Amino acid sequence: MTAPFTLAPDLLWLDGRFQHGKAVRVDADGRIAAVVDDPAGGVRLPGRALLPGFVNAHSHAFQRLIRGRTQRRADGEGDTENFWSWREAMYSAALGLTPEDVFDVARWCFIEMMRTGITAVGEFHYLHHQADGRPYADPNELAHRVIAAAESVGLRIALLNVCYVTGGIGHDLGKDQRRFGAASPDAFLDRTRALREHVEASALATVGVAPHSIRAVPRDWLPELDGFAADHDLPLHIHVSEQPAEVDACVAEYGLRPVELLAEDGILGGRLTAIHATHLSDAEVEILGQSGASVCACPTTERDLGDGFLRGRDLLEAGVRVCLGTDSHTSLDFLEEMRLVEYNERLRRRARVVIAGEDGRGGLSVAPPLLEMATAAGARSLGLPAGDIAPGLHADLIAVDLEHPSLLGASADTLGAALTLSATPDVVRDVWVGGVPRLEDRRHPLEEEAAGAFARVATRL
Amino acid sequence: MTAPFTLAPDLLWLDGRFQHGKAVRVDADGRIAAVVDDPAGGVRLPGRALLPGFVNAHSHAFQRLIRGRTQRRADGEGDTENFWSWREAMYSAALGLTPEDVFDVARWCFIEMMRTGITAVGEFHYLHHQADGRPYADPNELAHRVIAAAESVGLRIALLNVCYVTGGIGHDLGKDQRRFGAASPDAFLDRTRALREHVEASALATVGVAPHSIRAVPRDWLPELDGFAADHDLPLHIHVSEQPAEVDACVAEYGLRPVELLAEDGILGGRLTAIHATHLSDAEVEILGQSGASVCACPTTERDLGDGFLRGRDLLEAGVRVCLGTDSHTSLDFLEEMRLVEYNERLRRRARVVIAGEDGRGGLSVAPPLLEMATAAGARSLGLPAGDIAPGLHADLIAVDLEHPSLLGASADTLGAALTLSATPDVVRDVWVGGVPRLEDRRHPLEEEAAGAFARVATRL
């Protein structure tokens, strides 16, 4: 099936609800041409609902390797583990990877993403150098491998090129962080420029700028990185306030909390996405809302790492656009990422239907805001013309099986809630990216080859 | 495939870890005969890990009908919804069901359970009477339908016959609770006796006693119900402290919190399972631990209803056996039930590997306690000789696909963690109950018929 074509599902997610009798016309260039009524001659998708593909705004693909490997503690090693001991295990995995491994692990991770309905990823890429810390002959070698992996799978990718300088505020990089470093803002921006040229002809890849965090980038580098992003209209991503210790260090050094610092230095604004933003003061929530910035929550990772609870409803009420990321890939179930934003609020507030938006039936329902986080908010964060079903946007689409056991009994009115709160991820049957079918009936053409290559890396490490 | 046979998987869950080179011999009576080494002539299960089936200790099968239907609020109806408004919607669904509907909804729900690896269910059954409140000609009509549904699917069932008397402490049943009531302890126990006779010849069904809760059963009925359970060695299940309002009402009326009351009246003990037990004082945690009672957590329901957080680690440290239930079936993913016990603790405590047990490699891992909750603890709660792989127990077994994308890269050492924290529920490929294959390659022979019948009920209501 090659575009142009018209996809005519039983139900289409449009204007915050599922609608019958609508179809999507896709142009030969892989963009959405129009939403049309009662099409004749379209490609019928019986028993399917069509939605915009999910946008995964924060990923470290290589961390898929350590799934299941950090869930124990050696006896006598204390009462629990924590984020920081997890990070050591993650660094250890990062040190062992060859360029071929980086490709193999990312390719598999991207296929697994597609199986849960993800059509675009923001890859927060900080693994730059050789295992001994020296740059590769092409300093973007590993970024190229990650991009090639996404292109081979057919996944849209925003390579968020990470600037990583210090091992903590004012501290040199640690020995096990030697593959991440940048020598100067110029050196980092030169690499970023070269990456932009590298993807110029790509139908799937774009580039963004990602100062790792307040703890890993000197404060006086930030304006230059932000200026570069502004000059080229690129997204700017930064980890913010994932752990209390990080907030404390920022306050101790600068007398400001991380979001306050970003505001004071003029970095906050519509192009910025604060990753995690878990430990925010009330004032920081307000500042974020006024700035037009996005927050990227990574709920399954944040629960795995014991980070703490997102202030989901507070952020939304303050006007922050909240998007979602799978981050460490401890699981790959984008429906679970969505529902945790609502469910963690229910547990904390002892209430139901906490995050809700107009459902087109005179009420408020959980599905519109959760699906908006998973689609349009992510696309905005990554600067992609995608994340919605509207003319001119990329035809990045997913088809959901209405006869799947977990959805059985849902009507057009209740499907949104059943999908976001109750369905298992294998409801996603088909995926198109840029109008090209990539996953058909849950099968990706590269699945076996990619699984074999990934398993070989996993066994070796 | 008919027993006797020997199942020889790649990995067997045995003594808290996955082991190579072990097989399970199943007798002609559907019980486990032995665990044997390096079998010849066994049924090879390549690419499979074999585990005891999961025991779902708390279910209201008919609530599967309202999945997705209570996730909105009418505009202007306040800031959020809550448990009590959800309950009204649930009652409304209960009022519309015919006996045939009860069978059809339960049958579908039980098939969906089996797809997530559940081999036995404790069905907390309180829907007893006709829609107008009068008993059926056979007062156990609806219980028979639920049991028949489980038997048709091949699921083991403990029918926990519910005694429901008041609509709140000292209040008559509400109008929309008219299908639940019991006129006297004798009337209730007569029905329970008849149910026991009904299941006498069943290979799959047993019976338990379930005073609904402190709020729904007069305090002076409890000793008689408990005495009956003790005389016949039956499990005793009761909802405890799901909502703060329920605790407050108990304190106001009796000057005791629910667990304190159960202790004072001599009801607490090894046969009792407290369902939910969310809002416990420190003293109640201790009392539960000393009593030998079980607690059944229902994490996906408790998050859906905004109940609050289980004190998981506190309970385990006090010596309480914690088992799991899917309760309202807002989702049916038993792996998610397991992982939420650990993950909610991580979020609250900002730590990792909070609930951990000896992993046979000199360390502590999340998998042994989470899988114990899902299997042996549930079987104990329901009084079933099941929930483990050991001679004499029911051959209730599940095979997990080691090549499933979500498990790719796991080794024997990390599989337990990957399964409990990271896998999607479709890793379960095959299910045996009582040595009989019930689900093969994720297909249940009744799936299409049962789905059609369920969908007809869902559409009508």
Boltz contact constraints between the chains, C-beta under 6 A:
constraints:
  - contact:
      token1: [A, 67]
      token2: [B, 418]
      max_distance: 6.0
  - contact:
      token1: [A, 67]
      token2: [B, 422]
      max_distance: 6.0
  - contact:
      token1: [A, 68]
      token2: [B, 410]
      max_distance: 6.0
  - contact:
      token1: [A, 68]
      token2: [B, 414]
      max_distance: 6.0
  - contact:
      token1: [A, 68]
      token2: [B, 417]
      max_distance: 6.0
  - contact:
      token1: [A, 68]
      token2: [B, 418]
      max_distance: 6.0
  - contact:
      token1: [A, 68]
      token2: [B, 422]
      max_distance: 6.0
  - contact:
      token1: [A, 69]
      token2: [B, 414]
      max_distance: 6.0
  - contact:
      token1: [A, 71]
      token2: [B, 366]
      max_distance: 6.0
  - contact:
      token1: [A, 71]
      token2: [B, 417]
      max_distance: 6.0
  - contact:
      token1: [A, 71]
      token2: [B, 421]
      max_distance: 6.0
  - contact:
      token1: [A, 72]
      token2: [B, 359]
      max_distance: 6.0
  - contact:
      token1: [A, 72]
      token2: [B, 363]
      max_distance: 6.0
  - contact:
      token1: [A, 72]
      token2: [B, 365]
      max_distance: 6.0
  - contact:
      token1: [A, 73]
      token2: [B, 353]
      max_distance: 6.0
  - contact:
      token1: [A, 73]
      token2: [B, 364]
      max_distance: 6.0
  - contact:
      token1: [A, 74]
      token2: [B, 363]
      max_distance: 6.0
  - contact:
      token1: [A, 75]
      token2: [B, 362]
      max_distance: 6.0
  - contact:
      token1: [A, 75]
      token2: [B, 363]
      max_distance: 6.0
  - contact:
      token1: [A, 80]
      token2: [B, 351]
      max_distance: 6.0
  - contact:
      token1: [A, 80]
      token2: [B, 353]
      max_distance: 6.0
  - contact:
      token1: [A, 80]
      token2: [B, 354]
      max_distance: 6.0
  - contact:
      token1: [A, 81]
      token2: [B, 352]
      max_distance: 6.0
  - contact:
      token1: [A, 81]
      token2: [B, 353]
      max_distance: 6.0
  - contact:
      token1: [A, 82]
      token2: [B, 351]
      max_distance: 6.0
  - contact:
      token1: [A, 82]
      token2: [B, 352]
      max_distance: 6.0
  - contact:
      token1: [A, 112]
      token2: [B, 405]
      max_distance: 6.0
  - contact:
      token1: [A, 303]
      token2: [B, 343]
      max_distance: 6.0
  - contact:
      token1: [A, 303]
      token2: [B, 346]
      max_distance: 6.0
  - contact:
      token1: [A, 303]
      token2: [B, 347]
      max_distance: 6.0
  - contact:
      token1: [A, 306]
      token2: [B, 346]
      max_distance: 6.0
  - contact:
      token1: [A, 306]
      token2: [B, 350]
      max_distance: 6.0
  - contact:
      token1: [A, 306]
      token2: [B, 351]
      max_distance: 6.0
  - contact:
      token1: [A, 306]
      token2: [B, 352]
      max_distance: 6.0
  - contact:
      token1: [A, 308]
      token2: [B, 350]
      max_distance: 6.0
  - contact:
      token1: [A, 309]
      token2: [B, 347]
      max_distance: 6.0
  - contact:
      token1: [A, 330]
      token2: [B, 422]
      max_distance: 6.0
  - contact:
      token1: [A, 331]
      token2: [B, 422]
      max_distance: 6.0
  - contact:
      token1: [A, 343]
      token2: [B, 303]
      max_distance: 6.0
  - contact:
      token1: [A, 346]
      token2: [B, 303]
      max_distance: 6.0
  - contact:
      token1: [A, 346]
      token2: [B, 306]
      max_distance: 6.0
  - contact:
      token1: [A, 347]
      token2: [B, 303]
      max_distance: 6.0
  - contact:
      token1: [A, 347]
      token2: [B, 309]
      max_distance: 6.0
  - contact:
      token1: [A, 350]
      token2: [B, 306]
      max_distance: 6.0
  - contact:
      token1: [A, 350]
      token2: [B, 308]
      max_distance: 6.0
  - contact:
      token1: [A, 351]
      token2: [B, 80]
      max_distance: 6.0
  - contact:
      token1: [A, 351]
      token2: [B, 82]
      max_distance: 6.0
  - contact:
      token1: [A, 351]
      token2: [B, 306]
      max_distance: 6.0
  - contact:
      token1: [A, 352]
      token2: [B, 81]
      max_distance: 6.0
  - contact:
      token1: [A, 352]
      token2: [B, 82]
      max_distance: 6.0
  - contact:
      token1: [A, 352]
      token2: [B, 306]
      max_distance: 6.0
  - contact:
      token1: [A, 353]
      token2: [B, 73]
      max_distance: 6.0
  - contact:
      token1: [A, 353]
      token2: [B, 80]
      max_distance: 6.0
  - contact:
      token1: [A, 353]
      token2: [B, 81]
      max_distance: 6.0
  - contact:
      token1: [A, 354]
      token2: [B, 80]
      max_distance: 6.0
  - contact:
      token1: [A, 359]
      token2: [B, 72]
      max_distance: 6.0
  - contact:
      token1: [A, 362]
      token2: [B, 75]
      max_distance: 6.0
  - contact:
      token1: [A, 363]
      token2: [B, 72]
      max_distance: 6.0
  - contact:
      token1: [A, 363]
      token2: [B, 74]
      max_distance: 6.0
  - contact:
      token1: [A, 363]
      token2: [B, 75]
      max_distance: 6.0
  - contact:
      token1: [A, 364]
      token2: [B, 73]
      max_distance: 6.0
  - contact:
      token1: [A, 365]
      token2: [B, 72]
      max_distance: 6.0
  - contact:
      token1: [A, 366]
      token2: [B, 71]
      max_distance: 6.0
  - contact:
      token1: [A, 405]
      token2: [B, 112]
      max_distance: 6.0
  - contact:
      token1: [A, 408]
      token2: [B, 451]
      max_distance: 6.0
  - contact:
      token1: [A, 409]
      token2: [B, 458]
      max_distance: 6.0
  - contact:
      token1: [A, 410]
      token2: [B, 68]
      max_distance: 6.0
  - contact:
      token1: [A, 414]
      token2: [B, 68]
      max_distance: 6.0
  - contact:
      token1: [A, 414]
      token2: [B, 69]
      max_distance: 6.0
  - contact:
      token1: [A, 417]
      token2: [B, 68]
      max_distance: 6.0
  - contact:
      token1: [A, 417]
      token2: [B, 71]
      max_distance: 6.0
  - contact:
      token1: [A, 418]
      token2: [B, 67]
      max_distance: 6.0
  - contact:
      token1: [A, 418]
      token2: [B, 68]
      max_distance: 6.0
  - contact:
      token1: [A, 421]
      token2: [B, 71]
      max_distance: 6.0
  - contact:
      token1: [A, 422]
      token2: [B, 67]
      max_distance: 6.0
  - contact:
      token1: [A, 422]
      token2: [B, 330]
      max_distance: 6.0
  - contact:
      token1: [A, 422]
      token2: [B, 331]
      max_distance: 6.0
  - contact:
      token1: [A, 424]
      token2: [B, 425]
      max_distance: 6.0
  - contact:
      token1: [A, 425]
      token2: [B, 424]
      max_distance: 6.0
  - contact:
      token1: [A, 426]
      token2: [B, 426]
      max_distance: 6.0
  - contact:
      token1: [A, 451]
      token2: [B, 408]
      max_distance: 6.0
  - contact:
      token1: [A, 458]
      token2: [B, 409]
      max_distance: 6.0
